[in-house]
Amino acid sequence: MKHCLPPIYGPDITAENWEQRRVQIVRLFEKNVFGRTPRDGFETRADLLYAAEALEGTAKREFYRITVRTKRGSAAFHMALVLPNPQKPVPAVLMISNHEKTPAAVKGPDMSALEELMARAPKEWRTDVERMMAAFQKGGASMPQLLDIERDTAQGYWPVEQILASGRAAAAFYAGEVQPDDRRLFPAALARLFAGEDTARKPDRLGTLGVWAFAASRAADVLCAHAGIDAKKISLAGHSRGAKTALWCAAQDTRIHSVLVNNSGCTGAAVSRGKRGENVASINAFFPHWFCPSYARYAWREDEMPFDQHMLLAAVAPRLCYVASGAQDAWSDPDAEWLGAREASAAWRLFGHPELPRNAPLAGDPIITEGIGYHHREGGHDLTAWDWMQFLLFLDKNDA
């Protein structure tokens, strides 16, 4: 990738004044990508609906209804929390689940948007995408796993037993319950609480990923107040669009001590300049509801952006960040995800942590160090038990 990335910081930035620059970066993404997050004018309430034994009596499951109220009304979503026995303050890993309990209807792209996208696309991008689609169709499409956060079903996506065995609590909520991932259903109940009559026309109005990130912070409210949770050691995890959301939430909410992002791709860890596969144009054509309207103006114009994704990763510093890629996840582009993590590691250098090496590691050879870590494994767009093993080793290494 020969494109020139905007600098994370200038020569006058030190560990002592980094916070000022970090906030500037967050504001850039709020204005140009995700939309303006509500910071006041609301109340959050958590109701414990039930508590029961879990995992054959070795743990306790609590199920909450989290309600957000404003002067316009209220909206609620649910969170499951599984705590190891005996009960004592432990770190927690919160999962933003973009998998659901029951199958959802598949939403196809807007064909008019697709036609416009392809008409404006450079020839090399069209060729690249055609090659990827042919390989994808040859390999067969896999449907997302279903996830019931009230059951103890063993799986790689949200491995409750694996998390608890590491000495941590496991929490999760359904992103789709907060805001359905459907452009035709935006805004739903929670987003409407903050929507005025002119909100839809505002260039920085909140998008779906921003709504999900806001909900993740409300779930963190509950965890921080819980007697069984160490409020200084809350990790936030996500896969794919959930990983983009987790990264955005962690950049804003400094209570999130560590963020674990898997296959986050475009508008996640992957830098946009020179990126292959999904790009700013395609993600806005297919999922315009994910972002604020301002983001679409950078379609095919990534070099004009005053930001790139390495800056969003850097906004987590000096807290912890771990980036994971799939070697065959061409749409996400593991090379661009690695570049994002590598360039972002300069922010951790301010605090005495080593930068990531110049060369990407081999598949299956994780970089588990202080501050920021990375791995890519063989395979595609998935979240596996092996990914989680590296996540938890990284948290152990950093006493998180």
Buried (B, 14 or more C-beta within 10 A) or exposed (E): EEEEBEEBBEEEBEEEEBEEBBEEBBEBBBBBBBBBBBEEEBEBBBEEEEEEEBBEEEBBBBBBEBBBBBEEEBBBBBBBBBBBEEEEBBBBBBBBBBBBBEEBEEBEBBEEBBEBBBEEBEEEBEEBBEEBEEEBEEEEEEEBBBBEBBEEBEBBBBBBBBBBEBEBBBBBBBBBBBBBBBBEBBBBBBBBBBBEEEBEEBBBBBBBBBBBBBBBBBBBBBBBEBEBBBBEBBBBBBBBBBBBBBBBBBBBBEBBBBBBBBBBBBBBBBBBBBBBBBBBBBBBBBBBBBBBBBBBEBBBEBBEBEBBBBBBBBBBBBBBBBBBBBBBBBBBBBBBBBBBBBBBBBBBBBEEBEBBEEEBBEBEEBBBBBBBBBBBBEBBBBBBEBBBBBBBBBBEEBEB
